[in-house]
Amino acid sequence: MAGAVQARVAVVAVSGGACAGKPTWETATGLLRRHLQRRFGAAVTVEYVELFSPRSLEMPDILQGIGDESLRLPVVLVNGEVLTSGTKLNEGLIACRVAQLLQVAS
């Protein structure tokens, strides 16, 4: 099954405008995507999900967690499970989880 996606990373956040040259969460997600795809190829997808977009509405548990403050933005999910919440994007941690998933799948 060549090219099958086995790990899906989603970053749920509010993009907003860039402040004083700092990248937005959407930009940071793009960098994360490039780095993970360079390392794992087509086995991983990375998507940016804007809070309250139609795509985020498909994640009611995440929206509820944000609403009841048990989750904080940005929320990083790997294969639908929350990996981090309320922290910077930790590429090393995310890559480690993806590698674990891909090793189990092979």
Residue pairs with C-beta under 8 A, 6 or more apart in sequence:
3 42
4 42
4 43
5 42
5 43
5 44
5 45
6 43
6 44
6 101
6 102
6 105
7 40
7 43
7 44
7 45
7 78
7 79
7 97
7 98
7 101
7 102
8 44
8 45
8 47
8 77
8 78
8 79
8 80
9 32
9 36
9 44
9 45
9 46
9 47
9 76
9 77
9 78
9 94
9 98
10 46
10 47
10 48
10 49
10 59
10 76
10 77
11 25
11 28
11 29
11 32
11 46
11 47
11 48
11 49
11 74
11 75
11 76
11 77
11 89
12 49
12 51
12 56
12 59
12 62
12 66
12 73
12 74
12 75
12 76
12 77
13 25
13 26
13 29
13 48
13 49
13 50
13 51
13 73
13 74
13 75
14 25
14 50
14 51
14 73
15 24
15 25
15 26
15 48
15 50
16 24
17 24
18 24
18 27
23 31
25 48
25 73
25 74
26 48
26 50
28 89
29 46
29 47
29 48
29 89
30 48
32 46
32 89
32 91
32 94
33 46
35 91
35 95
36 44
36 46
36 91
36 94
36 95
36 98
37 44
37 46
39 95
40 95
40 98
40 99
40 102
43 102
44 98
44 102
47 55
49 55
49 56
49 59
50 56
51 66
51 73
56 62
56 63
57 63
59 77
62 71
62 75
62 77
62 82
65 71
65 75
65 82
65 85
66 72
66 73
66 75
71 82
71 85
71 86
72 85
72 86
73 85
73 86
74 84
74 85
74 86
74 87
74 89
75 82
75 84
75 85
75 86
76 82
76 83
76 84
76 85
76 89
76 90
76 94
77 83
78 94
78 97
78 98
78 101
79 101
83 93
83 94
83 97
84 90
84 93
84 94
